[in-house]
Amino acid sequence: MRILIVYLSRTGNTKAIAEIIHNYVGGKLVVLELQTPYPENYRQTVQQVVHENETGFLPPLKTKVDSIGQYDVVFVGFPTWDMQMPPPIKTFLHEYNFAGKTIIPFNTNAGYGVGSSFETVKELCPNSQILAGFSTKGGIERDGILFVIKGEKEKQVRDEVERWLKKITFLR
Ligand SMILES: Cc1cc2nc3c(=O)[nH]c(=O)nc-3n(C[C@H](O)[C@H](O)[C@H](O)COP(=O)(O)O)c2cc1C
């Protein structure tokens, strides 16, 4: 079983989850980067994302995944943005063919949950098997709280990830 772990992360929380998953299951870890990065400013970024969601704009990715066909399982990680899947993840799921693959979403958010993002994975990958996703509270950039998956919280999240991977039968 060949595993790809792809993630988008602005302030490091989703990246930390990706690394924890990678530690447990191995495979190839890939960070999604954009051709034109989002602004550093949080408010500007929110405005841009809301606009992209309204217009259906798919921001072009700098990252290219070599021969996606070789992977059986694709973990896809992203923060909740605008209570949705971030536009660059929409680009990624549009750009490649996931038919016949198993897709497993994972997420961090500011405490408001995954919004419509996990449903969107199902919509964009109609011919894939989508397993139950993982979600945990990450940062709250709006309030200046950036990276939080460290110290005690990191240990706690590691346990949560382990339990989840067992539940979806990725670990024994
Ligand atoms: C543009 C933008 C929009 C966001 N919208 C939401 C939201 O709608 N709901 C929520 O719970 N968190 C929202 N957040 C907070 C992030 O989901 C949260 O901080 C997450 O842990 C960030 O992950 P990262 O560190 O991997 O970038 C938003 C953050 C950004 C930058």
PDBQT file of the ligand as one rigid body, heavy atoms in Angstrom, charges set to zero:
ROOT
HETATM    1  C1  LIG A 201      -8.036  32.757   5.804  1.00  0.00    +0.000 C 
HETATM    2  C2  LIG A 201      -8.399  32.008   7.053  1.00  0.00    +0.000 A 
HETATM    3  C3  LIG A 201      -9.715  31.708   7.321  1.00  0.00    +0.000 A 
HETATM    4  C4  LIG A 201     -10.052  30.968   8.461  1.00  0.00    +0.000 A 
HETATM    5  N1  LIG A 201     -11.363  30.630   8.648  1.00  0.00    +0.000 NA
HETATM    6  C5  LIG A 201     -11.682  29.843   9.712  1.00  0.00    +0.000 A 
HETATM    7  C6  LIG A 201     -13.025  29.384   9.885  1.00  0.00    +0.000 A 
HETATM    8  O1  LIG A 201     -13.920  29.690   9.096  1.00  0.00    +0.000 OA
HETATM    9  N2  LIG A 201     -13.293  28.593  10.953  1.00  0.00    +0.000 N 
HETATM   10  C7  LIG A 201     -12.328  28.205  11.853  1.00  0.00    +0.000 A 
HETATM   11  O2  LIG A 201     -12.608  27.469  12.795  1.00  0.00    +0.000 OA
HETATM   12  N3  LIG A 201     -11.031  28.627  11.692  1.00  0.00    +0.000 NA
HETATM   13  C8  LIG A 201     -10.703  29.421  10.657  1.00  0.00    +0.000 A 
HETATM   14  N4  LIG A 201      -9.398  29.816  10.482  1.00  0.00    +0.000 N 
HETATM   15  C9  LIG A 201      -8.393  29.397  11.469  1.00  0.00    +0.000 C 
HETATM   16  C10 LIG A 201      -7.602  28.174  11.045  1.00  0.00    +0.000 C 
HETATM   17  O3  LIG A 201      -8.427  27.138  10.586  1.00  0.00    +0.000 OA
HETATM   18  C11 LIG A 201      -6.781  27.621  12.220  1.00  0.00    +0.000 C 
HETATM   19  O4  LIG A 201      -5.996  28.630  12.773  1.00  0.00    +0.000 OA
HETATM   20  C12 LIG A 201      -5.890  26.456  11.776  1.00  0.00    +0.000 C 
HETATM   21  O5  LIG A 201      -5.396  25.753  12.897  1.00  0.00    +0.000 OA
HETATM   22  C13 LIG A 201      -4.722  26.959  10.946  1.00  0.00    +0.000 C 
HETATM   23  O6  LIG A 201      -3.986  25.864  10.449  1.00  0.00    +0.000 OA
HETATM   24  P1  LIG A 201      -2.473  26.036   9.957  1.00  0.00    +0.000 P 
HETATM   25  O7  LIG A 201      -1.671  26.424  11.189  1.00  0.00    +0.000 OA
HETATM   26  O8  LIG A 201      -2.106  24.687   9.461  1.00  0.00    +0.000 OA
HETATM   27  O9  LIG A 201      -2.451  27.094   8.919  1.00  0.00    +0.000 OA
HETATM   28  C14 LIG A 201      -9.042  30.567   9.370  1.00  0.00    +0.000 A 
HETATM   29  C15 LIG A 201      -7.722  30.932   9.117  1.00  0.00    +0.000 A 
HETATM   30  C16 LIG A 201      -7.390  31.643   7.970  1.00  0.00    +0.000 A 
HETATM   31  C17 LIG A 201      -5.969  31.989   7.711  1.00  0.00    +0.000 C 
ENDROOT
TORSDOF 0
